[in-house]
């Protein structure tokens, strides 16, 4: 467990020593656990930072899960192609002299959305169509914001200025990517 001060939300970081076949289902399980035990996370935060915050002091819509591993299966790489999936895959590589490289695996497309699917009532599970057990429901409380979400609140002039600035910044380096959050 970790805390992202920028988004004011908890994140879960899972390190895998090797390729593992259960990443997305684990991610949903972690998110469900976090959302079902918010008070425990807040209590631990308060103990670590010696503060007295309450449940309302955190942004529960920005909860994320980050998986870190040296390699992923092709199915795991395809699983992050949802535009609103609250999970990220990171590749880790260790070199001589204890040099470590982290590389975020970028989605190959982000046209699909998990919000288009019917979410069962809280606390229920649905049968896995592949016959591998049950799939936990998508937490409706977690929100992955898009660039369009941020732009809809602006004026035509601010959107035009933003697009010009965005185009310039994105042209500086291919590794620059957009990561919209709740507030910006």
C-alpha atoms as one frame of an Amber mdcrd trajectory, in Angstrom:
protein
   0.000   0.000   0.000   1.156   3.520  -0.759  -0.313   7.007  -0.797  -0.261
   9.384  -3.787  -0.247  12.930  -2.449  -0.951  14.367  -5.903  -4.282  12.570
  -6.259  -4.903  12.334  -2.492  -5.589   8.625  -2.881  -4.233   5.263  -1.865
  -2.448   3.069  -4.382  -1.490  -0.566  -4.207   1.797  -1.679  -5.725   2.215
  -5.383  -6.486   5.641  -6.682  -7.433   5.836  -9.957  -9.345   9.169 -11.798
  -9.515   8.128 -13.480 -12.712   5.297 -13.548 -15.206   2.043 -14.339 -13.430
  -1.274 -15.295 -14.981  -3.548 -13.454 -12.580  -3.029  -9.733 -12.730  -6.335
  -8.097 -13.621  -8.399 -10.286 -11.305  -5.916  -9.602  -8.506  -6.138  -5.884
  -9.232  -9.913  -5.891  -8.904  -9.636  -7.909  -5.727  -7.173  -5.399  -4.269
  -9.381  -2.451  -5.176 -12.436  -4.157  -3.676 -10.496  -4.931  -0.488  -9.300
  -1.351  -0.221 -12.766   0.099  -0.766 -14.369  -2.371   1.653 -11.809  -1.588
   4.373 -11.336   2.162   3.989 -11.192   2.747   7.733  -8.259   0.350   8.089
  -6.296   2.217   5.418  -7.074   5.581   7.013  -6.060   4.240  10.438  -2.735
   3.003   9.062  -2.166   6.340   7.303  -2.849   8.189  10.553  -0.437   5.936
  12.449   2.364   6.302   9.897   2.051  10.079   9.516   0.909  10.790  13.083
  -2.142  12.749  11.922  -5.869  12.493  12.476  -7.613  12.286   9.113 -11.045
  10.833   8.418 -12.577   8.893   5.530 -13.747  12.088   3.828 -10.216  13.479
   3.678  -9.213  11.078   0.874 -10.296  10.807  -2.759 -11.586   7.262  -3.082
 -12.350   7.726  -6.786  -8.616   7.882  -7.568  -7.597   4.516  -6.062  -5.165
   2.677  -8.350  -3.249  -0.594  -8.573   0.235  -0.704 -10.103   1.725  -4.045
 -11.107   5.505  -4.272 -11.470   7.089  -7.313 -13.118   9.944  -8.226 -15.464
   7.500  -9.565 -18.066   3.802  -9.970 -18.824   1.710 -12.356 -20.873   0.115
 -11.131 -24.092  -3.275 -11.351 -22.353  -2.111  -9.083 -19.548  -0.750  -6.593
 -22.058  -4.125  -6.576 -23.845  -6.033  -6.272 -20.570  -4.924  -2.675 -20.019
  -6.496  -1.448 -23.265  -9.537  -0.104 -21.412  -9.580   3.680 -21.179 -10.978
   3.624 -17.651  -9.144   0.724 -16.020  -7.757   1.781 -12.614  -4.617  -0.353
 -13.052  -1.217   0.083 -14.672   1.477  -2.358 -15.719   5.136  -1.463 -15.198
   8.088  -3.439 -16.503  11.176  -3.633 -14.315  14.650  -4.530 -15.471  17.752
  -4.852 -13.328  21.205  -4.140 -14.750  24.713  -4.512 -13.383  25.771  -2.222
 -10.538  22.216  -2.307  -9.122  20.790  -0.068 -11.829  17.039  -0.542 -12.134
  14.856   0.627 -14.998  11.081   1.088 -14.771   9.000   1.362 -17.920   5.263
   1.893 -17.944   3.505  -0.397 -20.379   1.249   1.842 -22.439  -2.081   0.607
 -23.779  -2.013  -0.128 -27.497  -5.518   1.299 -27.774  -7.911   2.924 -25.340
 -11.186   2.804 -27.213 -12.818   0.181 -25.017 -14.422   1.108 -21.722 -15.312
  -1.036 -18.737 -18.176   1.302 -17.819 -20.190   0.035 -20.754 -20.676  -3.266
 -19.008 -23.364  -3.918 -16.414 -21.942  -3.977 -12.919 -23.589  -6.439 -10.528
 -24.712  -5.190  -7.117 -21.963  -4.520  -4.583 -20.645  -7.668  -2.958 -21.656
 -10.052  -5.738 -19.494 -11.884  -8.214 -20.182 -13.011 -11.745 -19.159 -16.303
 -13.330 -16.004 -16.077 -15.398 -16.977 -16.769 -19.041 -13.712 -18.682 -19.500
 -14.737 -21.062 -16.728 -11.895 -20.082 -14.413 -13.977 -19.298 -11.344 -15.547
 -15.973 -10.543 -14.765 -12.435 -11.559 -15.164  -9.719  -8.930 -17.404  -6.792
  -9.878 -15.983  -3.537 -11.130 -15.987  -1.068  -8.237 -18.308   1.731  -9.318
 -16.699   4.057  -6.809 -13.369   4.279  -8.655 -13.253   6.730 -11.541 -10.608
   7.022 -14.233 -10.828  10.521 -15.646 -10.184  11.356 -19.282  -8.887  14.424
 -21.021 -12.426  15.106 -22.290 -13.676  15.173 -18.683 -11.280  18.027 -17.953
 -11.960  19.913 -21.195 -15.749  19.982 -20.902 -15.549  22.512 -18.063 -13.503
  25.043 -20.030 -14.408  27.734 -22.502 -13.842  27.430 -26.244 -10.871  29.794
 -25.946  -9.264  27.834 -23.099  -9.800  24.530 -24.930  -8.164  25.934 -28.071
  -5.205  27.260 -26.076  -4.936  23.936 -24.253  -4.882  21.957 -27.511  -2.110
  24.149 -28.924  -0.037  23.776 -25.765  -0.751  20.035 -25.599   0.357  19.530
 -29.213   3.612  21.371 -28.552   4.387  19.475 -25.329   3.546  16.073 -26.822
   5.866  16.781 -29.777   8.838  17.240 -27.441   9.242  13.525 -26.673   7.452
  10.290 -27.567   7.563   9.194 -23.907   5.345  12.058 -22.761   1.809  10.916
 -22.041  -1.397  12.399 -20.698  -2.593  11.308 -17.271  -5.768  13.223 -16.391
  -6.855  13.256 -12.760  -9.964  14.438 -10.965  -8.835  18.051 -10.725  -6.486
  18.541 -13.716
